Amino acid sequence: MALELDQAFAKASDLISDTSTLVRVVLSGRRRNMSVPFERIDIRPVLIKDEISLQLSQNDGRAMTTKNIAPKEFDAKSYLNLGYANILVEHTNGALTIRITKKGEAQLHEDKGLRTQNLGHDRKKARLLSASDPFLIEVGISDLNGEVKPSRTDKYLQVEEFLRLLVPTLNSAIEAKQIKSPTTADPLVIADLGCGNAYLTFAVHQYLKSANMPVHVIGIDIRPESLKRNNEIAKKLEITDSIEFRAEAIGQTSLTLCDVAIALHACDTATDDAIAWSVNSGAKLLLIAPCCQHELQTQMVAAPAPWNILTKHGLLKERLGDLMTDALRAQILKLLGYRTEVIEFIGGEHTPRNIMIRATLTGAKADAIEIENYKQMLELWEIDPALASRVNIIN
Ligand SMILES: C[S@@+](CC[C@H](N)C(=O)[O-])C[C@H]1O[C@@H](n2cnc3c(N)ncnc32)[C@H](O)[C@@H]1O
């Protein structure tokens, strides 16, 4: 349903002001031509010394700050007007989602699923994957007592946080009919590209199966030893009907189609192979967390003045190379008709490679200015990103 912004915000504001039913509010994304003070703001009611407060967790992309505000001092409308494109208000009787389009219209969606309020002040983050889940023991993240091994904590958290983003993204894409609603006869095909030891592959399979979502998950990795190990684990878990592995290079895989493509730290240009294969095989949804990137840096020799200030120092050049690689990947996806966001999927303390490119195929034709900007950037820097030669950008 489309509504005027004021009306949509009034509706959200009413729900937020009722702290007896409010579960949480999430403000994220940025409206066109607006800047926002934080990447994301989470708001929820908490009980402190028998009084309800609103706890605001504000994430600026590097760190999270938290503050508590008395409900009567909280001006919901001014927060709603900060410039965020996505507003989620969950309450005990359902949820209101507002997405503000490029034209500034509010698209509303309401769902009636019941939710529980949790007023705990120092709430420990509920985990999606129980450490004692047999698959975590089999893949070697947890020990035989069902405790996460200290040496594997970062990987466990990377997989957990990846899943935390994948699940709502999948649900809303299914709801918006951007990807099919899977059935047992026609399950959702999910490809994990550069799956390695398949921590994420198994996690996605086990979690979605436990949520009764029909899925067929395929892990692809160039290393035959990964295939052997992963197949043995799948056999042990008795899930070979709905998970499979292939020892193939992503660029030459025998897999021809998937609905959803995921990749966690596929090395260097293997991430470009993963994006290119996904696009060329018509994947509707991509969640790609890139790894180390060297390819573009080697091309950044002719930095145009005054931007060469940025490349004078090796360390900064390296970081700029990473940023430019991912920015160009995101731009290419946009030009190819994907709604694309670059987000942090986990805190930097668990991996410096904590960026995720999330892209949903909408088929929207790119604005001429977006194509022009992309071309100009390549010309100015005299660069040719690896992804560009793997896809058909300008049609
Ligand atoms: C850093 S590991 C990440 C593995 C796994 N996704 C994870 O997060 O634990 C990168 C994996 O990508 C695989 N890889 C690299 N280049 C590849 C290619 N061109 N095709 C398939 N797999 C590739 C490697 O064999 C390795 O297992």
The ligand as an SDF file (V2000), in Angstrom:
LIG
                    3D

 27 29  0  0  0  0  0  0  0  0999 V2000
   38.8500  -18.0540    2.4650 C   0  0  0  0  0  0  0  0  0  0  0  0
   38.1100  -19.5340    1.9770 S   0  0  0  0  0  0  0  0  0  0  0  0
   36.4760  -19.3090    2.5540 C   0  0  0  0  0  0  0  0  0  0  0  0
   35.7300  -20.5940    2.6560 C   0  0  0  0  0  0  0  0  0  0  0  0
   34.3200  -20.4950    3.2560 C   0  0  0  0  0  0  0  0  0  0  0  0
   33.4220  -19.7580    2.4190 N   0  0  0  0  0  0  0  0  0  0  0  0
   34.3780  -19.9440    4.6450 C   0  0  0  0  0  0  0  0  0  0  0  0
   33.9660  -18.8150    4.8480 O   0  0  0  0  0  0  0  0  0  0  0  0
   34.8450  -20.6500    5.5340 O   0  0  0  0  0  0  0  0  0  0  0  0
   37.9680  -19.3300    0.2420 C   0  0  0  0  0  0  0  0  0  0  0  0
   37.6030  -20.6000   -0.4940 C   0  0  0  0  0  0  0  0  0  0  0  0
   37.3920  -20.2740   -1.8660 O   0  0  0  0  0  0  0  0  0  0  0  0
   37.8790  -21.3390   -2.6450 C   0  0  0  0  0  0  0  0  0  0  0  0
   38.1560  -20.8120   -3.9910 N   0  0  0  0  0  0  0  0  0  0  0  0
   39.0650  -19.8780   -4.3490 C   0  0  0  0  0  0  0  0  0  0  0  0
   39.0020  -19.6250   -5.6640 N   0  0  0  0  0  0  0  0  0  0  0  0
   38.0000  -20.4080   -6.1460 C   0  0  0  0  0  0  0  0  0  0  0  0
   37.4300  -20.5920   -7.4440 C   0  0  0  0  0  0  0  0  0  0  0  0
   37.8540  -19.8950   -8.4850 N   0  0  0  0  0  0  0  0  0  0  0  0
   36.4390  -21.4690   -7.5710 N   0  0  0  0  0  0  0  0  0  0  0  0
   35.9860  -22.1860   -6.5160 C   0  0  0  0  0  0  0  0  0  0  0  0
   36.4840  -22.0450   -5.2710 N   0  0  0  0  0  0  0  0  0  0  0  0
   37.4670  -21.1630   -5.0810 C   0  0  0  0  0  0  0  0  0  0  0  0
   39.1090  -21.8150   -1.9170 C   0  0  0  0  0  0  0  0  0  0  0  0
   39.4370  -23.1390   -2.2660 O   0  0  0  0  0  0  0  0  0  0  0  0
   38.6670  -21.6520   -0.4640 C   0  0  0  0  0  0  0  0  0  0  0  0
   38.1200  -22.8410    0.0380 O   0  0  0  0  0  0  0  0  0  0  0  0
  1  2  1  0
  2  3  1  0
  2 10  1  0
  3  4  1  0
  4  5  1  0
  5  6  1  0
  5  7  1  0
  7  8  2  0
  7  9  1  0
 10 11  1  0
 11 12  1  0
 11 26  1  0
 12 13  1  0
 13 14  1  0
 13 24  1  0
 14 15  1  0
 14 23  1  0
 15 16  2  0
 16 17  1  0
 17 18  1  0
 17 23  2  0
 18 19  1  0
 18 20  2  0
 20 21  1  0
 21 22  2  0
 22 23  1  0
 24 25  1  0
 24 26  1  0
 26 27  1  0
M  CHG  2   2   1   9  -1
M  END
$$$$
